[in-house]
Structure formats: C-alpha cells, structure tokens
Amino acid sequence: MPDIHIHREHHLGFKEARKVAFSWAEKAEEKFDMECTYEEGDTEDTLYFTRSGVKGTLLVDAQRFEMKAQLGFLFGAFKDRIEAEIGEQLDALLNAPAAGKKAAPKKKAADDAPAKPAAKAPAKAKKA
C-alpha cells in the first residue's frame, strides 16, 4: 500500500499545536468525510483518522506534527496529489494568524450594509 508521511516542525508550543491539530481534524471530517478521534496526552497527542480507503495518525507535540497514512488501492493512484493537499492544509493552519485562531471581525462603519449571518459551524472531532 502507498504511504503518506508528512513532517512539520513548529514553534507554537503544545497548547497552540493542539488547537491546530483539532482544527485540521474538523476540516478533514468536513471536507474528506473522515472519522477522527483525538487522544490527548501529557506531552503528545494522537489524532486517528479513517475513511474507506484511508487510515492514519497525526502525532502532535510541542515541536512537530508527524502524519502517517496508508492509502488503499484506489487512493494510491492519487498519492502525490493527496499528500500535497494535506501538506498545504497543515502549512496554512500553521501559518494562520495566532496559529489557526480566526481573525477578529473587522468593525464596520455605521453606513456599511448589515453583516451576513454566520455559516454553520463544522462538526467537532470526537475526543477519546
């Protein structure tokens, strides 16, 4: 089976890295229909993700993210594309303002049009 291995160093600290990993899990559940289980540890967390044809883990600690995934036969043909997209997602989350926190909404001028209603929040990853 083809494997995906993605390694990213960071300087966020464990608490912020945990937030980034949890955010990635929410996106994986929403975008890729993954089933995610997040296990918190004292010095390292493990995110387990799975769906038909894909299973893997994301290890998170104070200095790094380490993702390993096994792809089934059908997904193996798209290994490079899948690996690139996951890497881009992790990079975007790691480089987001305040490590994945949403930016505060800008204040609107009194004559601006009313704001649109907020979108539905994505499903949260399950904590084990």
C-alpha positions as MATLAB code, in Angstrom:
seq = 'MPDIHIHREHHLGFKEARKVAFSWAEKAEEKFDMECTYEEGDTEDTLYFTRSGVKGTLLVDAQRFEMKAQLGFLFGAFKDRIEAEIGEQLDALLNAPAAGKKAAPKKKAADDAPAKPAAKAPAKAKKA';
ca = [
       0.000    0.000    0.000;
       1.280    3.503   -0.764;
       2.090    5.550    2.324;
       1.961    9.249    3.062;
       4.415   10.737    5.522;
       4.321   14.452    6.335;
       6.563   16.057    8.946;
       6.314   19.694   10.017;
       8.358   21.450   12.696;
       6.745   24.363   14.534;
       7.345   26.836   17.347;
       3.779   27.091   18.599;
       4.115   25.211   21.832;
       1.958   22.251   22.773;
      -1.255   24.130   23.614;
      -1.414   26.001   20.290;
      -0.291   22.937   18.314;
      -3.188   21.015   19.850;
      -5.586   23.705   18.579;
      -4.128   23.458   15.078;
      -4.460   19.654   15.069;
      -8.044   19.841   16.273;
      -8.801   22.387   13.550;
      -7.277   20.058   10.944;
      -9.460   17.214   12.264;
     -12.588   19.328   11.853;
     -11.619   20.168    8.271;
     -10.818   16.513    7.490;
     -14.213   15.426    8.793;
     -15.995   18.090    6.782;
     -14.033   18.037    3.534;
     -12.953   14.391    3.277;
     -15.679   12.650    5.277;
     -13.048   11.329    7.706;
     -13.889    9.865   11.067;
     -11.477   11.430   13.551;
     -10.674   10.515   17.138;
      -8.394   12.753   19.169;
      -6.473   11.418   22.166;
      -4.792   13.950   24.420;
      -1.575   13.013   26.209;
       0.733   14.791   28.623;
       3.446   15.535   26.058;
       1.997   14.209   22.790;
      -1.483   13.942   21.290;
      -2.587   11.448   18.668;
      -5.275   12.098   16.094;
      -6.578    8.927   14.448;
      -8.381    9.403   11.137;
     -10.066    6.918    8.869;
     -12.486    6.518    5.998;
     -12.935    3.929    3.318;
      -9.528    3.543    1.639;
      -7.569    5.756    4.067;
      -6.356    5.410    7.639;
      -3.667    7.178    9.567;
      -2.427    9.150   12.524;
      -1.286   12.670   13.241;
       1.117   12.916   16.176;
       1.298   16.354   17.768;
       3.771   17.662   20.331;
       5.363   20.968   21.314;
       7.763   20.990   18.344;
       6.327   18.915   15.496;
       3.454   17.405   13.562;
       4.011   13.893   12.193;
       1.358   12.471    9.868;
       1.399    8.930    8.586;
      -1.350    7.477    6.435;
      -1.957    4.315    4.487;
      -3.889    4.570    1.248;
      -5.936    1.787   -0.243;
      -5.539    0.696   -3.836;
      -7.887    3.277   -5.377;
      -6.468    6.234   -3.449;
      -2.909    5.078   -4.159;
      -3.181    6.447   -7.689;
      -3.686    9.925   -6.195;
      -0.969    9.678   -3.529;
       1.066   12.689   -4.697;
      -1.989   14.923   -5.014;
      -3.384   13.850   -1.619;
      -0.016   14.334    0.080;
       0.413   17.795   -1.459;
      -3.072   18.920   -0.428;
      -2.687   17.701    3.154;
       0.713   19.374    3.377;
      -0.750   22.640    2.093;
      -3.583   22.441    4.642;
      -1.168   21.891    7.528;
       1.068   24.701    6.295;
      -1.914   27.061    6.030;
      -3.032   26.210    9.566;
       0.492   26.585   10.940;
       0.950   29.948    9.226;
      -2.504   31.325   10.062;
      -2.723   34.296   12.425;
      -2.310   33.146   16.038;
      -1.816   29.536   14.902;
      -5.213   28.790   13.499;
      -7.324   31.208   15.509;
      -9.883   33.051   13.479;
      -9.094   36.704   12.996;
     -11.314   39.100   14.886;
     -14.033   40.511   12.666;
     -13.362   43.993   11.384;
     -15.541   46.739   12.804;
     -17.885   48.131   10.215;
     -18.617   51.747    9.622;
     -22.062   52.995   10.577;
     -23.080   53.312    6.931;
     -21.941   49.778    5.903;
     -24.506   47.183    4.914;
     -25.585   44.745    7.653;
     -23.418   41.656    8.098;
     -24.491   38.310    6.647;
     -25.478   35.609    9.145;
     -22.666   33.314   10.263;
     -22.197   29.983    8.496;
     -22.997   26.750   10.291;
     -20.076   25.577   12.438;
     -18.385   22.331   11.278;
     -18.782   19.131   13.293;
     -16.212   18.765   16.051;
     -13.787   15.870   16.183;
     -14.537   13.340   18.889;
     -12.260   13.271   21.898;
     -11.443    9.819   23.135;
];
